[in-house]
Amino acid sequence: MQLVEKFVSINGEGAHAGELAAFLRFKGCNLRCSYCDTRWANEADVPYDEASPQSLADWAAAQGVCNVTLTGGEPLLQQELVALVALLLQQNLRVEIETNGSVPLHALASLPQRPVFTMDYKLPSSGMEPNMCLDNMALLQQHDTVKFVIGSEQDLRRAEEIVRRYDLCRKCHVYFSPVFGAIEPAAIVSYMEQHRLSRVRLQLQLHKFIWHPDKRGV
């Protein structure tokens, strides 16, 4: 497995935002979102370590925290991810996978013991919406999250359409998160008020307020 970072910090977003987690960040992504804040991890020449699922599971278990966040890049591109998740779950760790919404979830969603998914739906401003794997919507459960990263009024309208079409608020957590510096959070709140999106949550990326927005390892 191609690992570019491992560290302990708080979850910056998702249902367990603010809680400590052991992070494993993997190299590579199949998308090129306009606002990507980890583009460095997707470059062909980024330095990385080759690591086995067992060594990563051992490291995570040794950190003394109950949450493990697998991120990237796009972690679902790692061929041995199912094996890693199974090992982590055997350690009684809560495993959260941050995924971009374009890769099928079926293999991991079918495990006897299941990880938690925080899945993006890429909106028009990302430039990547045609890549979304809509079959994933049927696999979501109550502990999962769909995150809409919003950069414009058009994004807000599209996010509302998707939330209502797939009845997402009854299936899982739903978060609206602003593209950092592109749209004011107050504008998202106003839209939520006007359209009575009462089961959608606004979420800001905590790590970008605690540390510099470009700081790595947090």
Secondary structure, DSSP 8 states (H G I E B T S, - for coil): -EEEEEEEEE--SSTTTTSEEEEEEES--S---TT-S-GGGGSTT---EE--HHHHHHHHHHT--SEEEEESS-GGG-TTHHHHHHHHHHTT-EEEEEE-S-S--HHHHTSSS--EEEEE---GGGT-GGG--GGGGGG--TT-EEEEEE-SHHHHHHHHHHHHHTTHHHHSEEEEEE-TTTS-HHHHHHHHHHTT-TT-EE---HHHHHS-TT-S--
